[in-house]
Amino acid sequence: MPSETIASLRTRLRATAGVNPRDVDVLLADVTGRSPAWLFAHGEERIDPAGFESLMTRRLRGEPLQYIRGKTEFFGREFYVDERVLIPRPETELLVEAAIARAPHGARVLDIGSGSGCVAISLERERQDLDVTSIDISVAALAVASHNARTHQSHVRFAASDVLDAIRGEFDLIVSNPPYIPFADYEQLENVVRDHEPRGALTPGPRGTEVIERILDGRRAPVVMLEIGFGQLADVRKVALGYDIVQVINDLAGIERVVVLSRHGRQ
């Protein structure tokens, strides 16, 4: 079986045009089951490069690193991800933090747009007094979310629903990282996002607020927390009939990222 030293393999692939050197080390660490520091210190060790090179080929074709690895970090936990779900972003942790801080003890919480389950599972694991239900229109996404719930021994209940269509009753709190990118902006996204991540999790239509409008029109909870896009706060104000925006949380880049809405201005 052909083999190559780790040092030679790292040097050869890190010099390849279009390759992020960090991606080489991360994938090589996954393949060998070692840390990047160990790889650097044991460059003389020999391995079969074939399997590793196949992973790098996928990366060179634009596939996100998280899908290739089958995992990503969110709120201090590791979540399985693949092309069925949106890759969790660090900014979405602000939504979880806001919900942890504001949810009343024992509250019934509805998470709209399960995706990988990262929001609902993180919230339930941090606040085990909460009764959390999470919904998604995609049955494929719900399969990923359910897998992650089992991994983290979470008690979140998952159900298929197109926004609130299949859901009955009221909740104390609704949280959502909905698709919010206007379609014209979606068309301009980087290829690594547009060509690989699920379109339905990114854009709801031409305005970008279509799902947000449906969540707020349902009026199923006195408090709603939403992740929003760059420059979208004014549009959310326009569609937030019956709700007042009582808090806006900026991300580390200073972008208005999470809005907290309350009926009649109640805190």
C-alpha positions as CSV (number, residue, x, y, z in Angstrom):
1,M,0.0,0.0,0.0
2,P,1.5,3.4,-1.0
3,S,2.3,5.7,1.9
4,E,3.6,9.2,2.5
5,T,4.9,11.0,5.5
6,I,2.6,13.4,7.3
7,A,5.0,16.2,6.8
8,S,5.2,15.6,3.0
9,L,1.4,15.3,2.7
10,R,0.8,18.5,4.6
11,T,3.3,20.4,2.6
12,R,2.1,19.2,-0.7
13,L,-1.6,19.8,-0.1
14,R,-1.2,23.1,1.8
15,A,0.5,24.4,-1.3
16,T,-2.4,23.5,-3.6
17,A,-4.1,26.5,-5.2
18,G,-7.4,27.4,-3.5
19,V,-6.8,25.4,-0.3
20,N,-7.0,26.9,3.1
21,P,-4.0,25.4,5.0
22,R,-6.2,25.1,8.1
23,D,-8.6,22.8,6.2
24,V,-5.7,20.5,5.5
25,D,-4.8,20.2,9.1
26,V,-8.4,19.8,10.3
27,L,-9.2,17.0,7.9
28,L,-5.9,15.2,8.4
29,A,-6.5,15.3,12.1
30,D,-10.0,13.8,11.6
31,V,-8.6,11.0,9.3
32,T,-5.8,10.1,11.7
33,G,-7.7,10.6,14.9
34,R,-4.9,12.9,16.1
35,S,-4.7,16.5,17.0
36,P,-3.2,19.1,14.7
37,A,-0.4,19.6,17.2
38,W,0.4,15.9,17.2
39,L,0.6,15.9,13.4
40,F,3.1,18.8,13.4
41,A,5.2,17.0,16.0
42,H,5.1,13.6,14.2
43,G,5.7,14.6,10.6
44,E,7.9,11.6,10.0
45,E,4.9,9.2,10.5
46,R,3.7,7.6,7.3
47,I,0.0,7.2,6.3
48,D,-2.0,6.1,3.2
49,P,-2.9,9.4,1.5
50,A,-5.8,8.1,-0.6
51,G,-8.7,8.6,1.8
52,F,-7.5,12.0,2.9
53,E,-7.0,13.2,-0.7
54,S,-10.6,12.2,-1.5
55,L,-11.8,14.5,1.3
56,M,-9.6,17.3,0.0
57,T,-11.1,16.8,-3.4
58,R,-14.5,17.4,-2.0
59,R,-13.3,20.6,-0.3
60,L,-11.7,21.8,-3.5
61,R,-15.0,21.4,-5.3
62,G,-16.5,23.8,-2.8
63,E,-18.3,21.5,-0.3
64,P,-18.4,23.1,3.1
65,L,-15.8,21.7,5.6
66,Q,-18.6,21.0,8.1
67,Y,-20.4,18.7,5.8
68,I,-17.2,16.9,4.9
69,R,-16.4,16.4,8.6
70,G,-20.0,15.6,9.4
71,K,-20.0,17.9,12.5
72,T,-19.7,21.4,13.8
73,E,-19.6,23.2,17.1
74,F,-22.5,25.2,18.5
75,F,-23.0,26.5,22.0
76,G,-20.3,24.3,23.4
77,R,-21.6,21.1,21.9
78,E,-20.8,19.1,18.8
79,F,-23.7,18.6,16.3
80,Y,-23.9,16.3,13.3
81,V,-24.6,18.2,10.1
82,D,-24.9,17.3,6.4
83,E,-26.5,18.7,3.3
84,R,-30.0,18.3,4.7
85,V,-29.5,21.1,7.2
86,L,-28.1,24.6,7.4
87,I,-24.7,24.8,9.0
88,P,-25.1,26.5,12.4
89,R,-23.5,29.9,12.7
90,P,-21.9,31.5,15.8
91,E,-24.3,34.4,15.5
92,T,-27.3,32.1,16.2
93,E,-25.9,31.5,19.7
94,L,-27.1,35.0,20.5
95,L,-30.7,33.7,20.0
96,V,-30.1,30.8,22.4
97,E,-28.6,33.2,25.0
98,A,-31.5,35.5,24.8
99,A,-34.0,32.7,25.2
100,I,-32.1,31.2,28.2
101,A,-32.2,34.6,29.9
102,R,-35.8,35.5,29.2
103,A,-37.8,32.2,29.2
104,P,-40.0,32.0,32.4
105,H,-39.4,28.9,34.6
106,G,-41.3,25.9,33.2
107,A,-42.2,27.8,30.0
108,R,-43.6,26.1,26.9
109,V,-41.2,27.0,24.1
110,L,-41.7,26.5,20.4
111,D,-38.6,26.6,18.1
112,I,-39.7,27.2,14.4
113,G,-37.2,25.8,11.9
114,S,-35.4,22.9,13.6
115,G,-32.6,22.4,11.1
116,S,-29.9,20.5,12.9
117,G,-31.8,21.0,16.2
118,C,-29.0,23.1,17.5
119,V,-31.2,25.9,18.9
120,A,-33.8,23.8,20.5
121,I,-31.4,21.2,21.9
122,S,-29.0,23.8,23.3
123,L,-31.9,25.7,24.9
124,E,-33.4,22.5,26.5
125,R,-30.0,21.3,27.7
126,E,-29.2,24.6,29.4
127,R,-32.7,25.1,30.8
128,Q,-34.1,21.7,31.5
129,D,-37.1,23.2,33.2
130,L,-38.4,24.2,29.8
131,D,-40.9,22.2,27.7
132,V,-39.4,22.6,24.2
133,T,-41.0,21.7,20.9
134,S,-39.2,22.2,17.6
135,I,-40.8,22.1,14.1
136,D,-39.5,22.1,10.6
137,I,-41.2,21.7,7.2
138,S,-38.3,19.4,6.1
139,V,-38.7,15.8,7.2
140,A,-35.1,15.2,6.2
141,A,-33.9,18.0,8.5
142,L,-36.0,16.6,11.4
143,A,-34.1,13.3,11.0
144,V,-30.9,15.1,11.6
145,A,-32.3,17.0,14.5
146,S,-33.6,13.8,16.1
147,H,-30.2,12.2,15.7
148,N,-28.6,15.1,17.5
149,A,-31.2,15.0,20.3
150,R,-30.4,11.4,20.9
151,T,-26.7,12.1,21.0
152,H,-27.2,14.9,23.6
153,Q,-30.0,13.0,25.5
154,S,-32.3,15.9,24.9
155,H,-36.0,15.8,25.6
156,V,-37.0,18.2,22.8
157,R,-40.1,17.0,20.8
158,F,-39.8,17.3,17.0
159,A,-42.7,17.6,14.6
160,A,-43.2,18.4,10.9
161,S,-45.1,21.6,10.2
162,D,-45.0,24.4,7.6
163,V,-44.4,27.2,10.1
164,L,-47.5,27.0,12.4
165,D,-49.9,25.1,10.1
166,A,-49.8,21.8,12.0
167,I,-49.4,23.3,15.4
168,R,-52.2,23.8,17.9
169,G,-52.3,25.8,21.1
170,E,-50.3,28.6,22.6
171,F,-46.8,28.9,23.9
172,D,-45.0,31.1,26.4
173,L,-42.2,31.8,24.0
174,I,-41.4,31.3,20.3
175,V,-37.8,31.3,19.0
176,S,-36.8,31.0,15.4
177,N,-33.8,31.4,13.1
178,P,-36.0,31.5,10.0
179,P,-35.0,31.7,6.4
180,Y,-34.7,35.5,6.0
181,I,-32.5,36.3,3.0
182,P,-34.3,38.0,0.1
183,F,-34.1,35.9,-3.0
184,A,-32.1,38.6,-4.9
185,D,-29.5,38.5,-2.2
186,Y,-29.5,34.7,-2.1
187,E,-28.5,34.7,-5.7
188,Q,-25.4,36.7,-4.8
189,L,-24.2,34.4,-1.9
190,E,-20.9,32.6,-2.1
191,N,-21.0,29.4,-4.0
192,V,-20.0,27.4,-0.9
193,V,-23.3,28.5,0.6
194,R,-25.6,28.8,-2.4
195,D,-24.6,25.5,-4.0
196,H,-24.5,23.3,-1.0
197,E,-26.8,24.5,1.9
198,P,-30.5,23.9,1.6
199,R,-32.2,26.8,-0.2
200,G,-35.3,26.6,1.9
201,A,-33.4,27.3,5.0
202,L,-31.8,30.4,3.6
203,T,-34.4,32.3,1.5
204,P,-38.2,32.3,1.9
205,G,-38.9,34.5,-1.1
206,P,-38.4,37.9,-2.7
207,R,-38.9,40.0,0.5
208,G,-37.0,37.9,3.0
209,T,-39.7,38.4,5.6
210,E,-42.3,35.9,4.4
211,V,-41.7,33.4,7.2
212,I,-41.3,36.1,9.8
213,E,-44.7,37.5,8.8
214,R,-46.3,34.1,9.2
215,I,-44.8,33.6,12.6
216,L,-46.0,36.9,13.9
217,D,-49.4,36.7,12.2
218,G,-50.0,33.5,14.1
219,R,-49.8,35.3,17.5
220,R,-49.2,32.1,19.3
221,A,-46.9,33.5,22.1
222,P,-46.6,36.7,24.0
223,V,-42.9,36.9,23.3
224,V,-41.1,36.0,20.0
225,M,-37.4,36.0,19.5
226,L,-36.0,36.0,15.9
227,E,-32.7,36.0,14.2
228,I,-32.7,38.5,11.4
229,G,-30.5,39.5,8.5
230,F,-28.3,42.6,7.9
231,G,-30.4,45.7,7.5
232,Q,-33.6,43.9,8.1
233,L,-34.8,45.5,11.3
234,A,-36.9,48.2,9.6
235,D,-38.7,45.5,7.5
236,V,-39.4,43.5,10.7
237,R,-40.9,46.6,12.4
238,K,-43.3,47.0,9.4
239,V,-44.6,43.4,9.7
240,A,-44.7,43.2,13.5
241,L,-48.4,44.1,13.8
242,G,-49.5,43.4,17.4
243,Y,-46.0,43.2,18.7
244,D,-43.5,45.7,19.9
245,I,-39.7,45.3,19.5
246,V,-38.5,45.5,23.1
247,Q,-34.8,44.5,22.5
248,V,-32.4,44.3,19.7
249,I,-29.1,42.3,20.1
250,N,-26.1,43.1,17.9
251,D,-23.6,40.4,16.9
252,L,-19.8,40.9,17.3
253,A,-19.7,42.8,14.0
254,G,-22.3,45.3,15.3
255,I,-25.1,43.9,13.0
256,E,-28.6,43.9,14.5
257,R,-29.0,40.1,14.7
258,V,-31.7,39.1,17.2
259,V,-34.9,40.9,17.9
260,V,-37.2,40.3,20.9
261,L,-40.8,41.1,20.2
262,S,-43.6,41.4,22.9
263,R,-47.3,41.9,22.6
264,H,-48.3,45.4,23.5
265,G,-44.7,46.2,24.7
266,R,-44.8,43.7,27.6
267,Q,-41.3,42.9,28.8
